[in-house]
């Protein structure tokens, strides 16, 4: 694989209101990390009409090139309470989805590593977690807040 690599994924979900455009990132050969709102249809309560296109590139003409086109997905995982509690507080702390692709495109585009880190605190102690997110469409967002 040559550097620079391009692990970005165009994520699009089609609804009755029109397309809902998002992005994601490859975090493994066949795993995409994105927001749950990008793949979960609250109206139908299902993962439907999801289209994933790895490695989108903007050409000098302004057109978007999709080097391998659309890649089918095998499985999507979101937090249960994201689906069961549609009135979550602003910031949507559990607005995370993991999408398993049918084929590993990571060898072509690369991926960003992600791993679990052993907590620094002991049992019964509080741990702090910060989530960085783009919250441009949510004026009341707490995406840059910390929570325990």
N, C-alpha and C positions, 0 to 999 in steps of 0.2 A: 504494500500500500504506500502510495506517495503522500508526502506532506506538502501542502496542508490538506487535511481531510475535511469532510463536510458532513457531519452527523445530524444536520437539521432534517426534520421531517415536516412536510406540509400535511396538516390534519384538517379534513373537511367533513362536515356532517350536514346532510341535506334535510331540511324540515319543510313543513308547509309554508312557512314564512320566507323560505329561501335558504341559500347556503350559509353555514356558520363556519367561518374560517379561523383556524388556530394553527399553532405550531407545536412540535414536539422535538425530542432529541433521542437519538439512538444511545442506549446505555449498555448495550450488549450486541452480539451479532444479529439477534432477532427480537430485541426488546426496545420498545419506545416508551419514554416517560412523557406524559402530557397532563393536561388538566382534565378532571372528570367531566366538567361541563362541556368539553370538546367531543366526548364520545357517548355520554349518557343522555338519552332523550327523556326528559322528565314527563312529557305528555304520554308517550307510549310505554314508559318505564322499561325501556329496552335499549340495547346497543344496536341501533339500526342506521343504515345509510352512512356508514363511516368509510371514508376514502383516505388512504395513506400514501404519500408520495415522497420517498426519501431523496435527499440531495438536490432540492430545488435550487436553480441558479438563475439569477437575473441577467439577461443578455444586454449588451449595449443598446439594443433597440428598445429595451424596456419589457420585452416578452419574458415570460418565465419558462425555463426549460426544465423538464422532468426527465432526468437521464434514464431511469428505468420504468417510468410511468407509475401506475398504481400498483401497490403490493397488497395482497390480501392478508387479512389478519385471522388468527386462529382462536384467540381468547383475549378477553379484557377483564382486568381486575380493578375495582374501585372499593373504597370503604363502604361498608353496609349502611352506616348512618348517613352518608351523603345521599344515597338513593332513598332511604326511608324517612329522612327529615328534610323535606325541600325548603323549609324556612330556617335554615342555618343562619347564625349571625353573620353580619358582613365580614368579609375577609375569607370566608369559606375555607377554614383551616384544613379541611380534609378534601379539598378539591384537587385530588391527585389520581391519575390512572396509569396503569401499566398495561401496554398492549403487546401481546406475543404475535409476531408475524409468522406467516406460513413458510417463508424462506429467509435465510440469513443474508441480509444485504450489508451487514456491518463490515464484511471483508472488503467490500467495494468502497464504502463511504467512511469507515472508521466509527468509533463510538467513544463517548465520554465515560470514564470509569466512575463507578459509584459503589460505596461499600458501607457496611454498618461499622460504627466505632463503639467500642465498649464504653459505657457511661463512666464518667469521671467521679460520679457521686456513689455513695453506698446505699444500701437498702433504706428506704424511708426518707431519704433526702430528696430534695427537689432538683430536677434537671431542667434546664432552660433550652428551648429550641427556637431558632430563628429561621424563618422561611423567606426567601427572596422571590418575589413574583411580580409580574407585570399586572398592574391593577388599573390600567387606563380607562376601563369602562365601568369602574365602580368607585364613585366619588367618596363613598363612606368606607373604603377598603381599610382593613387592618393588616394587609399583607406584609407590612414591614414591622408589625408588632411582634413582641415575643409572647409566648404562652407556655404554660407548664403542662 
